[in-house]
Amino acid sequence: MKTIHLFKYNDAVSWNKPSFNEDYKLSSLNDFMMMRFMNIEVLSEFLIEVPDGFFAHNEPLDKLAKLCGSAKETIEHYFYYPSDDYDVL
């Protein structure tokens, strides 16, 4: 058995971690509370036990999404993106 990492962001599952600027990562609950008025994005990382012959790149995305339900561990990463005058309509 081996452990694979799958990532879920905006209801999409991927075997590659979406690129977020690490400067915008929230590392504590205090950071999260201070940013409550900003846009917070959640990236879920799933650690899943699979057979040694399993190759995630050959599997359809719907099957990968179902595997997330059997994860032995889930890690949530929180990111914010600052709002400025350019993204306000």
C-alpha positions as CSV (number, residue, x, y, z in Angstrom):
1,M,0.0,0.0,0.0
2,K,1.1,3.6,-0.6
3,T,-0.3,7.0,0.3
4,I,-1.3,9.5,-2.3
5,H,-2.2,13.1,-1.9
6,L,-5.3,14.5,-3.6
7,F,-6.3,18.2,-3.5
8,K,-9.8,19.6,-3.6
9,Y,-10.5,23.2,-4.4
10,N,-13.8,24.7,-5.5
11,D,-15.4,21.2,-5.8
12,A,-12.6,20.1,-8.2
13,V,-10.3,17.3,-7.4
14,S,-6.7,17.2,-8.6
15,W,-3.5,15.3,-7.9
16,N,-1.6,18.6,-8.3
17,K,-1.7,21.3,-5.6
18,P,-3.2,24.5,-7.0
19,S,-0.8,27.3,-6.9
20,F,-1.4,29.8,-4.2
21,N,0.9,32.5,-3.0
22,E,2.3,31.2,0.3
23,D,2.5,34.8,1.5
24,Y,-1.3,34.7,1.7
25,K,-1.5,31.4,3.7
26,L,-3.3,31.7,7.1
27,S,-1.3,29.9,9.7
28,S,-3.3,30.3,12.8
29,L,-6.9,30.8,14.1
30,N,-5.9,34.4,15.0
31,D,-5.0,35.0,11.4
32,F,-8.3,33.6,10.3
33,M,-10.3,35.8,12.7
34,M,-8.4,38.9,11.6
35,M,-9.2,38.2,8.0
36,R,-12.9,37.5,8.4
37,F,-13.9,40.4,6.0
38,M,-11.6,39.2,3.3
39,N,-12.0,36.5,0.7
40,I,-10.9,33.2,2.3
41,E,-10.2,30.2,0.1
42,V,-10.0,26.6,1.4
43,L,-7.8,24.0,-0.1
44,S,-8.4,20.5,1.2
45,E,-5.6,17.9,1.0
46,F,-6.5,14.3,1.3
47,L,-4.1,11.5,2.3
48,I,-5.4,8.2,0.9
49,E,-4.1,4.7,1.1
50,V,-4.2,2.9,-2.3
51,P,-2.6,-0.3,-3.7
52,D,0.9,-0.1,-5.0
53,G,-0.2,-0.5,-8.6
54,F,-2.6,2.5,-8.4
55,F,-1.7,5.4,-10.6
56,A,-3.9,8.5,-10.0
57,H,-3.2,10.0,-13.5
58,N,-5.0,7.1,-15.2
59,E,-8.2,7.4,-13.1
60,P,-11.2,9.5,-14.0
61,L,-11.8,12.6,-11.8
62,D,-15.2,11.3,-10.5
63,K,-13.4,8.2,-9.1
64,L,-10.7,10.4,-7.5
65,A,-13.5,12.5,-5.9
66,K,-15.0,9.3,-4.4
67,L,-11.6,8.3,-3.0
68,C,-11.5,11.6,-1.0
69,G,-14.3,10.2,1.2
70,S,-12.0,7.3,2.2
71,A,-9.1,9.5,3.2
72,K,-7.2,8.5,6.3
73,E,-6.4,12.2,7.0
74,T,-7.6,15.5,5.7
75,I,-5.7,18.7,6.0
76,E,-7.3,22.1,5.3
77,H,-5.2,25.0,4.1
78,Y,-6.6,28.5,4.3
79,F,-5.6,31.3,2.0
80,Y,-6.8,34.8,1.6
81,Y,-6.5,37.1,-1.2
82,P,-6.4,40.8,-0.5
83,S,-9.1,43.0,-1.9
84,D,-8.1,46.2,-3.5
85,D,-10.0,48.8,-5.4
86,Y,-9.5,46.9,-8.6
87,D,-11.7,43.9,-7.7
88,V,-14.6,46.0,-6.4
89,L,-17.4,46.6,-8.9
